[in-house]
Amino acid sequence: MIVQVIYKKFTPEIRRVVRKLRRVPSIGEIIFSKGERNVIMADGIVIWEEGEDPIEGLYDVKIIQKMPDILPQISG
C-alpha cells in the first residue's frame, strides 16, 4: 500500500501520525509532498485529516479493497 502525506506545514501532529503509520506492515511506501492542507491518503483514499485517527482510516481502506473478494459479482 502506498501512503501519501500532503502537508501545508509539517507539524508535530503529522510527525506523530507518520510514526504510527511506519509501524504498519502493510504500508510499502510513504511519499511526502507539499500541498494546500494537511491530509494523508492511502491508495487515493483520504485516511486522515487533522484531528482524526489514521489507523482507523487505514483499516477502512483495507476493507474497501477486500470488498470485491467478499461480495462476488453476480450476473442476472
mmCIF file of the N, C-alpha and C atoms, coordinates in Angstrom:
data_MODEL
# 
_entry.id   MODEL 
# 
loop_
_atom_site.group_PDB 
_atom_site.id 
_atom_site.type_symbol 
_atom_site.label_atom_id 
_atom_site.label_alt_id 
_atom_site.label_comp_id 
_atom_site.label_asym_id 
_atom_site.label_entity_id 
_atom_site.label_seq_id 
_atom_site.pdbx_PDB_ins_code 
_atom_site.Cartn_x 
_atom_site.Cartn_y 
_atom_site.Cartn_z 
_atom_site.occupancy 
_atom_site.B_iso_or_equiv 
_atom_site.pdbx_formal_charge 
_atom_site.auth_seq_id 
_atom_site.auth_comp_id 
_atom_site.auth_asym_id 
_atom_site.auth_atom_id 
_atom_site.pdbx_PDB_model_num 
ATOM 1   N N  . MET A 1 1  ? 0.848   -1.167  0.000   1.00 0.00 ? 1  MET A N  1 
ATOM 2   C CA . MET A 1 1  ? 0.000   0.000   0.000   1.00 0.00 ? 1  MET A CA 1 
ATOM 3   C C  . MET A 1 1  ? 0.900   1.239   0.000   1.00 0.00 ? 1  MET A C  1 
ATOM 4   N N  . ILE A 1 2  ? 0.555   2.206   -0.814  1.00 0.00 ? 2  ILE A N  1 
ATOM 5   C CA . ILE A 1 2  ? 1.305   3.452   -0.900  1.00 0.00 ? 2  ILE A CA 1 
ATOM 6   C C  . ILE A 1 2  ? 0.532   4.540   -0.160  1.00 0.00 ? 2  ILE A C  1 
ATOM 7   N N  . VAL A 1 3  ? 1.211   5.209   0.761   1.00 0.00 ? 3  VAL A N  1 
ATOM 8   C CA . VAL A 1 3  ? 0.605   6.273   1.549   1.00 0.00 ? 3  VAL A CA 1 
ATOM 9   C C  . VAL A 1 3  ? 1.247   7.594   1.141   1.00 0.00 ? 3  VAL A C  1 
ATOM 10  N N  . GLN A 1 4  ? 0.406   8.602   0.907   1.00 0.00 ? 4  GLN A N  1 
ATOM 11  C CA . GLN A 1 4  ? 0.895   9.924   0.525   1.00 0.00 ? 4  GLN A CA 1 
ATOM 12  C C  . GLN A 1 4  ? 0.552   10.913  1.629   1.00 0.00 ? 4  GLN A C  1 
ATOM 13  N N  . VAL A 1 5  ? 1.569   11.590  2.151   1.00 0.00 ? 5  VAL A N  1 
ATOM 14  C CA . VAL A 1 5  ? 1.394   12.604  3.181   1.00 0.00 ? 5  VAL A CA 1 
ATOM 15  C C  . VAL A 1 5  ? 1.479   13.966  2.499   1.00 0.00 ? 5  VAL A C  1 
ATOM 16  N N  . ILE A 1 6  ? 0.363   14.694  2.494   1.00 0.00 ? 6  ILE A N  1 
ATOM 17  C CA . ILE A 1 6  ? 0.318   16.036  1.910   1.00 0.00 ? 6  ILE A CA 1 
ATOM 18  C C  . ILE A 1 6  ? 0.228   17.015  3.079   1.00 0.00 ? 6  ILE A C  1 
ATOM 19  N N  . TYR A 1 7  ? 1.166   17.940  3.133   1.00 0.00 ? 7  TYR A N  1 
ATOM 20  C CA . TYR A 1 7  ? 1.203   18.852  4.270   1.00 0.00 ? 7  TYR A CA 1 
ATOM 21  C C  . TYR A 1 7  ? 1.374   20.291  3.815   1.00 0.00 ? 7  TYR A C  1 
ATOM 22  N N  . LYS A 1 8  ? 0.734   21.189  4.557   1.00 0.00 ? 8  LYS A N  1 
ATOM 23  C CA . LYS A 1 8  ? 0.945   22.624  4.339   1.00 0.00 ? 8  LYS A CA 1 
ATOM 24  C C  . LYS A 1 8  ? 2.134   23.060  5.185   1.00 0.00 ? 8  LYS A C  1 
ATOM 25  N N  . LYS A 1 9  ? 2.136   22.609  6.437   1.00 0.00 ? 9  LYS A N  1 
ATOM 26  C CA . LYS A 1 9  ? 3.250   22.829  7.347   1.00 0.00 ? 9  LYS A CA 1 
ATOM 27  C C  . LYS A 1 9  ? 3.453   21.524  8.115   1.00 0.00 ? 9  LYS A C  1 
ATOM 28  N N  . PHE A 1 10 ? 4.678   21.049  8.178   1.00 0.00 ? 10 PHE A N  1 
ATOM 29  C CA . PHE A 1 10 ? 4.963   19.773  8.835   1.00 0.00 ? 10 PHE A CA 1 
ATOM 30  C C  . PHE A 1 10 ? 4.923   19.988  10.345  1.00 0.00 ? 10 PHE A C  1 
ATOM 31  N N  . THR A 1 11 ? 3.804   19.622  10.969  1.00 0.00 ? 11 THR A N  1 
ATOM 32  C CA . THR A 1 11 ? 3.575   19.860  12.390  1.00 0.00 ? 11 THR A CA 1 
ATOM 33  C C  . THR A 1 11 ? 3.953   18.636  13.214  1.00 0.00 ? 11 THR A C  1 
ATOM 34  N N  . PRO A 1 12 ? 4.072   18.793  14.534  1.00 0.00 ? 12 PRO A N  1 
ATOM 35  C CA . PRO A 1 12 ? 4.331   17.630  15.395  1.00 0.00 ? 12 PRO A CA 1 
ATOM 36  C C  . PRO A 1 12 ? 3.221   16.572  15.306  1.00 0.00 ? 12 PRO A C  1 
ATOM 37  N N  . GLU A 1 13 ? 1.984   17.002  15.042  1.00 0.00 ? 13 GLU A N  1 
ATOM 38  C CA . GLU A 1 13 ? 0.885   16.044  14.900  1.00 0.00 ? 13 GLU A CA 1 
ATOM 39  C C  . GLU A 1 13 ? 1.099   15.148  13.678  1.00 0.00 ? 13 GLU A C  1 
ATOM 40  N N  . ILE A 1 14 ? 1.537   15.725  12.568  1.00 0.00 ? 14 ILE A N  1 
ATOM 41  C CA . ILE A 1 14 ? 1.812   14.921  11.371  1.00 0.00 ? 14 ILE A CA 1 
ATOM 42  C C  . ILE A 1 14 ? 2.966   13.970  11.645  1.00 0.00 ? 14 ILE A C  1 
ATOM 43  N N  . ARG A 1 15 ? 3.992   14.449  12.332  1.00 0.00 ? 15 ARG A N  1 
ATOM 44  C CA . ARG A 1 15 ? 5.137   13.603  12.679  1.00 0.00 ? 15 ARG A CA 1 
ATOM 45  C C  . ARG A 1 15 ? 4.684   12.395  13.513  1.00 0.00 ? 15 ARG A C  1 
ATOM 46  N N  . ARG A 1 16 ? 3.781   12.629  14.474  1.00 0.00 ? 16 ARG A N  1 
ATOM 47  C CA . ARG A 1 16 ? 3.263   11.549  15.323  1.00 0.00 ? 16 ARG A CA 1 
ATOM 48  C C  . ARG A 1 16 ? 2.476   10.536  14.491  1.00 0.00 ? 16 ARG A C  1 
ATOM 49  N N  . VAL A 1 17 ? 1.659   11.036  13.567  1.00 0.00 ? 17 VAL A N  1 
ATOM 50  C CA . VAL A 1 17 ? 0.846   10.165  12.715  1.00 0.00 ? 17 VAL A CA 1 
ATOM 51  C C  . VAL A 1 17 ? 1.735   9.325   11.801  1.00 0.00 ? 17 VAL A C  1 
ATOM 52  N N  . VAL A 1 18 ? 2.777   9.931   11.238  1.00 0.00 ? 18 VAL A N  1 
ATOM 53  C CA . VAL A 1 18 ? 3.690   9.203   10.348  1.00 0.00 ? 18 VAL A CA 1 
ATOM 54  C C  . VAL A 1 18 ? 4.420   8.109   11.119  1.00 0.00 ? 18 VAL A C  1 
ATOM 55  N N  . ARG A 1 19 ? 4.799   8.386   12.359  1.00 0.00 ? 19 ARG A N  1 
ATOM 56  C CA . ARG A 1 19 ? 5.435   7.343   13.188  1.00 0.00 ? 19 ARG A CA 1 
ATOM 57  C C  . ARG A 1 19 ? 4.502   6.150   13.376  1.00 0.00 ? 19 ARG A C  1 
ATOM 58  N N  . LYS A 1 20 ? 3.213   6.420   13.601  1.00 0.00 ? 20 LYS A N  1 
ATOM 59  C CA . LYS A 1 20 ? 2.235   5.331   13.734  1.00 0.00 ? 20 LYS A CA 1 
ATOM 60  C C  . LYS A 1 20 ? 2.139   4.527   12.443  1.00 0.00 ? 20 LYS A C  1 
ATOM 61  N N  . LEU A 1 21 ? 2.106   5.224   11.316  1.00 0.00 ? 21 LEU A N  1 
ATOM 62  C CA . LEU A 1 21 ? 1.949   4.550   10.027  1.00 0.00 ? 21 LEU A CA 1 
ATOM 63  C C  . LEU A 1 21 ? 3.166   3.705   9.675   1.00 0.00 ? 21 LEU A C  1 
ATOM 64  N N  . ARG A 1 22 ? 4.350   4.126   10.066  1.00 0.00 ? 22 ARG A N  1 
ATOM 65  C CA . ARG A 1 22 ? 5.563   3.360   9.756   1.00 0.00 ? 22 ARG A CA 1 
ATOM 66  C C  . ARG A 1 22 ? 5.579   2.006   10.455  1.00 0.00 ? 22 ARG A C  1 
ATOM 67  N N  . ARG A 1 23 ? 4.821   1.860   11.516  1.00 0.00 ? 23 ARG A N  1 
ATOM 68  C CA . ARG A 1 23 ? 4.748   0.586   12.243  1.00 0.00 ? 23 ARG A CA 1 
ATOM 69  C C  . ARG A 1 23 ? 3.810   -0.422  11.586  1.00 0.00 ? 23 ARG A C  1 
ATOM 70  N N  . VAL A 1 24 ? 2.990   0.019   10.639  1.00 0.00 ? 24 VAL A N  1 
ATOM 71  C CA . VAL A 1 24 ? 2.020   -0.861  9.978   1.00 0.00 ? 24 VAL A CA 1 
ATOM 72  C C  . VAL A 1 24 ? 2.733   -1.634  8.873   1.00 0.00 ? 24 VAL A C  1 
ATOM 73  N N  . PRO A 1 25 ? 2.732   -2.985  8.946   1.00 0.00 ? 25 PRO A N  1 
ATOM 74  C CA . PRO A 1 25 ? 3.492   -3.777  7.969   1.00 0.00 ? 25 PRO A CA 1 
ATOM 75  C C  . PRO A 1 25 ? 2.942   -3.735  6.543   1.00 0.00 ? 25 PRO A C  1 
ATOM 76  N N  . SER A 1 26 ? 1.676   -3.447  6.354   1.00 0.00 ? 26 SER A N  1 
ATOM 77  C CA . SER A 1 26 ? 1.104   -3.468  5.000   1.00 0.00 ? 26 SER A CA 1 
ATOM 78  C C  . SER A 1 26 ? 1.440   -2.216  4.187   1.00 0.00 ? 26 SER A C  1 
ATOM 79  N N  . ILE A 1 27 ? 2.034   -1.206  4.819   1.00 0.00 ? 27 ILE A N  1 
ATOM 80  C CA . ILE A 1 27 ? 2.413   0.013   4.107   1.00 0.00 ? 27 ILE A CA 1 
ATOM 81  C C  . ILE A 1 27 ? 3.791   -0.196  3.496   1.00 0.00 ? 27 ILE A C  1 
ATOM 82  N N  . GLY A 1 28 ? 3.836   -0.133  2.166   1.00 0.00 ? 28 GLY A N  1 
ATOM 83  C CA . GLY A 1 28 ? 5.092   -0.360  1.471   1.00 0.00 ? 28 GLY A CA 1 
ATOM 84  C C  . GLY A 1 28 ? 5.921   0.896   1.307   1.00 0.00 ? 28 GLY A C  1 
ATOM 85  N N  . GLU A 1 29 ? 5.258   2.031   1.126   1.00 0.00 ? 29 GLU A N  1 
ATOM 86  C CA . GLU A 1 29 ? 5.981   3.262   0.826   1.00 0.00 ? 29 GLU A CA 1 
ATOM 87  C C  . GLU A 1 29 ? 5.204   4.460   1.349   1.00 0.00 ? 29 GLU A C  1 
ATOM 88  N N  . ILE A 1 30 ? 5.916   5.450   1.871   1.00 0.00 ? 30 ILE A N  1 
ATOM 89  C CA . ILE A 1 30 ? 5.310   6.704   2.319   1.00 0.00 ? 30 ILE A CA 1 
ATOM 90  C C  . ILE A 1 30 ? 5.937   7.828   1.506   1.00 0.00 ? 30 ILE A C  1 
ATOM 91  N N  . ILE A 1 31 ? 5.094   8.594   0.816   1.00 0.00 ? 31 ILE A N  1 
ATOM 92  C CA . ILE A 1 31 ? 5.546   9.694   -0.037  1.00 0.00 ? 31 ILE A CA 1 
ATOM 93  C C  . ILE A 1 31 ? 5.107   11.007  0.604   1.00 0.00 ? 31 ILE A C  1 
ATOM 94  N N  . PHE A 1 32 ? 6.014   11.970  0.678   1.00 0.00 ? 32 PHE A N  1 
ATOM 95  C CA . PHE A 1 32 ? 5.723   13.279  1.252   1.00 0.00 ? 32 PHE A CA 1 
ATOM 96  C C  . PHE A 1 32 ? 5.656   14.319  0.141   1.00 0.00 ? 32 PHE A C  1 
ATOM 97  N N  . SER A 1 33 ? 4.638   15.201  0.211   1.00 0.00 ? 33 SER A N  1 
ATOM 98  C CA . SER A 1 33 ? 4.546   16.299  -0.752  1.00 0.00 ? 33 SER A CA 1 
ATOM 99  C C  . SER A 1 33 ? 3.877   17.501  -0.098  1.00 0.00 ? 33 SER A C  1 
ATOM 100 N N  . LYS A 1 34 ? 4.220   18.672  -0.577  1.00 0.00 ? 34 LYS A N  1 
ATOM 101 C CA . LYS A 1 34 ? 3.656   19.905  -0.035  1.00 0.00 ? 34 LYS A CA 1 
ATOM 102 C C  . LYS A 1 34 ? 2.347   20.207  -0.753  1.00 0.00 ? 34 LYS A C  1 
ATOM 103 N N  . GLY A 1 35 ? 1.339   20.682  0.004   1.00 0.00 ? 35 GLY A N  1 
ATOM 104 C CA . GLY A 1 35 ? 0.035   20.961  -0.582  1.00 0.00 ? 35 GLY A CA 1 
ATOM 105 C C  . GLY A 1 35 ? -0.684  22.077  0.146   1.00 0.00 ? 35 GLY A C  1 
ATOM 106 N N  . GLU A 1 36 ? -1.981  22.175  -0.106  1.00 0.00 ? 36 GLU A N  1 
ATOM 107 C CA . GLU A 1 36 ? -2.798  23.247  0.460   1.00 0.00 ? 36 GLU A CA 1 
ATOM 108 C C  . GLU A 1 36 ? -3.235  22.986  1.900   1.00 0.00 ? 36 GLU A C  1 
ATOM 109 N N  . ARG A 1 37 ? -3.355  21.709  2.281   1.00 0.00 ? 37 ARG A N  1 
ATOM 110 C CA . ARG A 1 37 ? -3.819  21.388  3.636   1.00 0.00 ? 37 ARG A CA 1 
ATOM 111 C C  . ARG A 1 37 ? -3.156  20.103  4.099   1.00 0.00 ? 37 ARG A C  1 
ATOM 112 N N  . ASN A 1 38 ? -3.250  19.812  5.384   1.00 0.00 ? 38 ASN A N  1 
ATOM 113 C CA . ASN A 1 38 ? -2.650  18.609  5.952   1.00 0.00 ? 38 ASN A CA 1 
ATOM 114 C C  . ASN A 1 38 ? -3.606  17.436  5.785   1.00 0.00 ? 38 ASN A C  1 
ATOM 115 N N  . VAL A 1 39 ? -3.180  16.456  4.979   1.00 0.00 ? 39 VAL A N  1 
ATOM 116 C CA . VAL A 1 39 ? -4.015  15.294  4.659   1.00 0.00 ? 39 VAL A CA 1 
ATOM 117 C C  . VAL A 1 39 ? -3.108  14.099  4.414   1.00 0.00 ? 39 VAL A C  1 
ATOM 118 N N  . ILE A 1 40 ? -3.586  12.907  4.741   1.00 0.00 ? 40 ILE A N  1 
ATOM 119 C CA . ILE A 1 40 ? -2.860  11.682  4.418   1.00 0.00 ? 40 ILE A CA 1 
ATOM 120 C C  . ILE A 1 40 ? -3.795  10.787  3.621   1.00 0.00 ? 40 ILE A C  1 
ATOM 121 N N  . MET A 1 41 ? -3.282  10.275  2.484   1.00 0.00 ? 41 MET A N  1 
ATOM 122 C CA . MET A 1 41 ? -4.070  9.429   1.593   1.00 0.00 ? 41 MET A CA 1 
ATOM 123 C C  . MET A 1 41 ? -3.381  8.076   1.446   1.00 0.00 ? 41 MET A C  1 
ATOM 124 N N  . ALA A 1 42 ? -4.197  7.028   1.338   1.00 0.00 ? 42 ALA A N  1 
ATOM 125 C CA . ALA A 1 42 ? -3.690  5.683   1.074   1.00 0.00 ? 42 ALA A CA 1 
ATOM 126 C C  . ALA A 1 42 ? -4.418  5.151   -0.146  1.00 0.00 ? 42 ALA A C  1 
ATOM 127 N N  . ASP A 1 43 ? -3.671  4.839   -1.180  1.00 0.00 ? 43 ASP A N  1 
ATOM 128 C CA . ASP A 1 43 ? -4.229  4.341   -2.440  1.00 0.00 ? 43 ASP A CA 1 
ATOM 129 C C  . ASP A 1 43 ? -5.348  5.240   -2.963  1.00 0.00 ? 43 ASP A C  1 
ATOM 130 N N  . GLY A 1 44 ? -5.166  6.552   -2.853  1.00 0.00 ? 44 GLY A N  1 
ATOM 131 C CA . GLY A 1 44 ? -6.118  7.514   -3.400  1.00 0.00 ? 44 GLY A CA 1 
ATOM 132 C C  . GLY A 1 44 ? -7.310  7.826   -2.514  1.00 0.00 ? 44 GLY A C  1 
ATOM 133 N N  . ILE A 1 45 ? -7.374  7.258   -1.320  1.00 0.00 ? 45 ILE A N  1 
ATOM 134 C CA . ILE A 1 45 ? -8.493  7.492   -0.403  1.00 0.00 ? 45 ILE A CA 1 
ATOM 135 C C  . ILE A 1 45 ? -7.968  8.240   0.821   1.00 0.00 ? 45 ILE A C  1 
ATOM 136 N N  . VAL A 1 46 ? -8.656  9.302   1.226   1.00 0.00 ? 46 VAL A N  1 
ATOM 137 C CA . VAL A 1 46 ? -8.229  10.090  2.386   1.00 0.00 ? 46 VAL A CA 1 
ATOM 138 C C  . VAL A 1 46 ? -8.430  9.254   3.647   1.00 0.00 ? 46 VAL A C  1 
ATOM 139 N N  . ILE A 1 47 ? -7.335  9.046   4.394   1.00 0.00 ? 47 ILE A N  1 
ATOM 140 C CA . ILE A 1 47 ? -7.446  8.276   5.636   1.00 0.00 ? 47 ILE A CA 1 
ATOM 141 C C  . ILE A 1 47 ? -7.275  9.156   6.866   1.00 0.00 ? 47 ILE A C  1 
ATOM 142 N N  . TRP A 1 48 ? -6.761  10.372  6.673   1.00 0.00 ? 48 TRP A N  1 
ATOM 143 C CA . TRP A 1 48 ? -6.531  11.236  7.826   1.00 0.00 ? 48 TRP A CA 1 
ATOM 144 C C  . TRP A 1 48 ? -6.646  12.690  7.438   1.00 0.00 ? 48 TRP A C  1 
ATOM 145 N N  . GLU A 1 49 ? -7.359  13.436  8.271   1.00 0.00 ? 49 GLU A N  1 
ATOM 146 C CA . GLU A 1 49 ? -7.347  14.892  8.251   1.00 0.00 ? 49 GLU A CA 1 
ATOM 147 C C  . GLU A 1 49 ? -7.079  15.300  9.686   1.00 0.00 ? 49 GLU A C  1 
ATOM 148 N N  . GLU A 1 50 ? -6.683  16.505  9.916   1.00 0.00 ? 50 GLU A N  1 
ATOM 149 C CA . GLU A 1 50 ? -6.278  16.925  11.253  1.00 0.00 ? 50 GLU A CA 1 
ATOM 150 C C  . GLU A 1 50 ? -7.341  16.587  12.292  1.00 0.00 ? 50 GLU A C  1 
ATOM 151 N N  . GLY A 1 51 ? -6.909  15.972  13.389  1.00 0.00 ? 51 GLY A N  1 
ATOM 152 C CA . GLY A 1 51 ? -7.801  15.636  14.483  1.00 0.00 ? 51 GLY A CA 1 
ATOM 153 C C  . GLY A 1 51 ? -8.398  14.244  14.413  1.00 0.00 ? 51 GLY A C  1 
ATOM 154 N N  . GLU A 1 52 ? -8.080  13.455  13.385  1.00 0.00 ? 52 GLU A N  1 
ATOM 155 C CA . GLU A 1 52 ? -8.634  12.110  13.237  1.00 0.00 ? 52 GLU A CA 1 
ATOM 156 C C  . GLU A 1 52 ? -7.570  11.057  13.534  1.00 0.00 ? 52 GLU A C  1 
ATOM 157 N N  . ASP A 1 53 ? -8.004  9.799   13.650  1.00 0.00 ? 53 ASP A N  1 
ATOM 158 C CA . ASP A 1 53 ? -7.092  8.683   13.881  1.00 0.00 ? 53 ASP A CA 1 
ATOM 159 C C  . ASP A 1 53 ? -6.735  8.040   12.543  1.00 0.00 ? 53 ASP A C  1 
ATOM 160 N N  . PRO A 1 54 ? -5.459  8.007   12.171  1.00 0.00 ? 54 PRO A N  1 
ATOM 161 C CA . PRO A 1 54 ? -5.088  7.477   10.855  1.00 0.00 ? 54 PRO A CA 1 
ATOM 162 C C  . PRO A 1 54 ? -5.232  5.967   10.743  1.00 0.00 ? 54 PRO A C  1 
ATOM 163 N N  . ILE A 1 55 ? -5.051  5.251   11.827  1.00 0.00 ? 55 ILE A N  1 
ATOM 164 C CA . ILE A 1 55 ? -5.112  3.792   11.779  1.00 0.00 ? 55 ILE A CA 1 
ATOM 165 C C  . ILE A 1 55 ? -6.528  3.341   11.451  1.00 0.00 ? 55 ILE A C  1 
ATOM 166 N N  . GLU A 1 56 ? -7.521  4.016   11.998  1.00 0.00 ? 56 GLU A N  1 
ATOM 167 C CA . GLU A 1 56 ? -8.917  3.689   11.695  1.00 0.00 ? 56 GLU A CA 1 
ATOM 168 C C  . GLU A 1 56 ? -9.209  3.888   10.205  1.00 0.00 ? 56 GLU A C  1 
ATOM 169 N N  . GLY A 1 57 ? -8.718  4.973   9.639   1.00 0.00 ? 57 GLY A N  1 
ATOM 170 C CA . GLY A 1 57 ? -8.890  5.227   8.211   1.00 0.00 ? 57 GLY A CA 1 
ATOM 171 C C  . GLY A 1 57 ? -8.158  4.216   7.356   1.00 0.00 ? 57 GLY A C  1 
ATOM 172 N N  . LEU A 1 58 ? -7.006  3.747   7.835   1.00 0.00 ? 58 LEU A N  1 
ATOM 173 C CA . LEU A 1 58 ? -6.229  2.742   7.112   1.00 0.00 ? 58 LEU A CA 1 
ATOM 174 C C  . LEU A 1 58 ? -6.994  1.429   7.034   1.00 0.00 ? 58 LEU A C  1 
ATOM 175 N N  . TYR A 1 59 ? -7.652  1.048   8.118   1.00 0.00 ? 59 TYR A N  1 
ATOM 176 C CA . TYR A 1 59 ? -8.458  -0.176  8.104   1.00 0.00 ? 59 TYR A CA 1 
ATOM 177 C C  . TYR A 1 59 ? -9.654  -0.032  7.167   1.00 0.00 ? 59 TYR A C  1 
ATOM 178 N N  . ASP A 1 60 ? -10.225 1.167   7.081   1.00 0.00 ? 60 ASP A N  1 
ATOM 179 C CA . ASP A 1 60 ? -11.321 1.402   6.132   1.00 0.00 ? 60 ASP A CA 1 
ATOM 180 C C  . ASP A 1 60 ? -10.868 1.153   4.700   1.00 0.00 ? 60 ASP A C  1 
ATOM 181 N N  . VAL A 1 61 ? -9.653  1.586   4.362   1.00 0.00 ? 61 VAL A N  1 
ATOM 182 C CA . VAL A 1 61 ? -9.115  1.362   3.018   1.00 0.00 ? 61 VAL A CA 1 
ATOM 183 C C  . VAL A 1 61 ? -8.935  -0.129  2.758   1.00 0.00 ? 61 VAL A C  1 
ATOM 184 N N  . LYS A 1 62 ? -8.434  -0.855  3.754   1.00 0.00 ? 62 LYS A N  1 
ATOM 185 C CA . LYS A 1 62 ? -8.252  -2.304  3.595   1.00 0.00 ? 62 LYS A CA 1 
ATOM 186 C C  . LYS A 1 62 ? -9.591  -2.997  3.357   1.00 0.00 ? 62 LYS A C  1 
ATOM 187 N N  . ILE A 1 63 ? -10.629 -2.587  4.080   1.00 0.00 ? 63 ILE A N  1 
ATOM 188 C CA . ILE A 1 63 ? -11.960 -3.179  3.907   1.00 0.00 ? 63 ILE A CA 1 
ATOM 189 C C  . ILE A 1 63 ? -12.490 -2.885  2.508   1.00 0.00 ? 63 ILE A C  1 
ATOM 190 N N  . ILE A 1 64 ? -12.321 -1.650  2.046   1.00 0.00 ? 64 ILE A N  1 
ATOM 191 C CA . ILE A 1 64 ? -12.785 -1.288  0.697   1.00 0.00 ? 64 ILE A CA 1 
ATOM 192 C C  . ILE A 1 64 ? -12.069 -2.113  -0.358  1.00 0.00 ? 64 ILE A C  1 
ATOM 193 N N  . GLN A 1 65 ? -10.777 -2.360  -0.173  1.00 0.00 ? 65 GLN A N  1 
ATOM 194 C CA . GLN A 1 65 ? -10.018 -3.158  -1.133  1.00 0.00 ? 65 GLN A CA 1 
ATOM 195 C C  . GLN A 1 65 ? -10.447 -4.619  -1.130  1.00 0.00 ? 65 GLN A C  1 
ATOM 196 N N  . LYS A 1 66 ? -10.916 -5.137  -0.009  1.00 0.00 ? 66 LYS A N  1 
ATOM 197 C CA . LYS A 1 66 ? -11.330 -6.540  0.100   1.00 0.00 ? 66 LYS A CA 1 
ATOM 198 C C  . LYS A 1 66 ? -12.774 -6.775  -0.334  1.00 0.00 ? 66 LYS A C  1 
ATOM 199 N N  . MET A 1 67 ? -13.564 -5.724  -0.518  1.00 0.00 ? 67 MET A N  1 
ATOM 200 C CA . MET A 1 67 ? -14.978 -5.878  -0.862  1.00 0.00 ? 67 MET A CA 1 
ATOM 201 C C  . MET A 1 67 ? -15.229 -6.744  -2.097  1.00 0.00 ? 67 MET A C  1 
ATOM 202 N N  . PRO A 1 68 ? -14.488 -6.612  -3.193  1.00 0.00 ? 68 PRO A N  1 
ATOM 203 C CA . PRO A 1 68 ? -14.748 -7.490  -4.345  1.00 0.00 ? 68 PRO A CA 1 
ATOM 204 C C  . PRO A 1 68 ? -14.542 -8.976  -4.023  1.00 0.00 ? 68 PRO A C  1 
ATOM 205 N N  . ASP A 1 69 ? -13.643 -9.289  -3.097  1.00 0.00 ? 69 ASP A N  1 
ATOM 206 C CA . ASP A 1 69 ? -13.427 -10.680 -2.701  1.00 0.00 ? 69 ASP A CA 1 
ATOM 207 C C  . ASP A 1 69 ? -14.575 -11.195 -1.834  1.00 0.00 ? 69 ASP A C  1 
ATOM 208 N N  . ILE A 1 70 ? -15.123 -10.307 -1.002  1.00 0.00 ? 70 ILE A N  1 
ATOM 209 C CA . ILE A 1 70 ? -16.196 -10.703 -0.088  1.00 0.00 ? 70 ILE A CA 1 
ATOM 210 C C  . ILE A 1 70 ? -17.524 -10.831 -0.836  1.00 0.00 ? 70 ILE A C  1 
ATOM 211 N N  . LEU A 1 71 ? -17.821 -9.874  -1.702  1.00 0.00 ? 71 LEU A N  1 
ATOM 212 C CA . LEU A 1 71 ? -19.075 -9.866  -2.451  1.00 0.00 ? 71 LEU A CA 1 
ATOM 213 C C  . LEU A 1 71 ? -18.786 -10.221 -3.909  1.00 0.00 ? 71 LEU A C  1 
ATOM 214 N N  . PRO A 1 72 ? -18.954 -11.482 -4.282  1.00 0.00 ? 72 PRO A N  1 
ATOM 215 C CA . PRO A 1 72 ? -18.648 -11.864 -5.666  1.00 0.00 ? 72 PRO A CA 1 
ATOM 216 C C  . PRO A 1 72 ? -19.647 -11.240 -6.645  1.00 0.00 ? 72 PRO A C  1 
ATOM 217 N N  . GLN A 1 73 ? -19.191 -11.028 -7.861  1.00 0.00 ? 73 GLN A N  1 
ATOM 218 C CA . GLN A 1 73 ? -20.043 -10.458 -8.906  1.00 0.00 ? 73 GLN A CA 1 
ATOM 219 C C  . GLN A 1 73 ? -21.080 -11.496 -9.330  1.00 0.00 ? 73 GLN A C  1 
ATOM 220 N N  . ILE A 1 74 ? -22.343 -11.098 -9.385  1.00 0.00 ? 74 ILE A N  1 
ATOM 221 C CA . ILE A 1 74 ? -23.429 -11.993 -9.783  1.00 0.00 ? 74 ILE A CA 1 
ATOM 222 C C  . ILE A 1 74 ? -24.102 -11.386 -11.005 1.00 0.00 ? 74 ILE A C  1 
ATOM 223 N N  . SER A 1 75 ? -24.201 -12.175 -12.044 1.00 0.00 ? 75 SER A N  1 
ATOM 224 C CA . SER A 1 75 ? -24.882 -11.675 -13.241 1.00 0.00 ? 75 SER A CA 1 
ATOM 225 C C  . SER A 1 75 ? -26.323 -12.169 -13.244 1.00 0.00 ? 75 SER A C  1 
ATOM 226 N N  . GLY A 1 76 ? -27.210 -11.350 -13.743 1.00 0.00 ? 76 GLY A N  1 
ATOM 227 C CA . GLY A 1 76 ? -28.630 -11.666 -13.706 1.00 0.00 ? 76 GLY A CA 1 
ATOM 228 C C  . GLY A 1 76 ? -29.016 -12.343 -14.912 1.00 0.00 ? 76 GLY A C  1 
# 
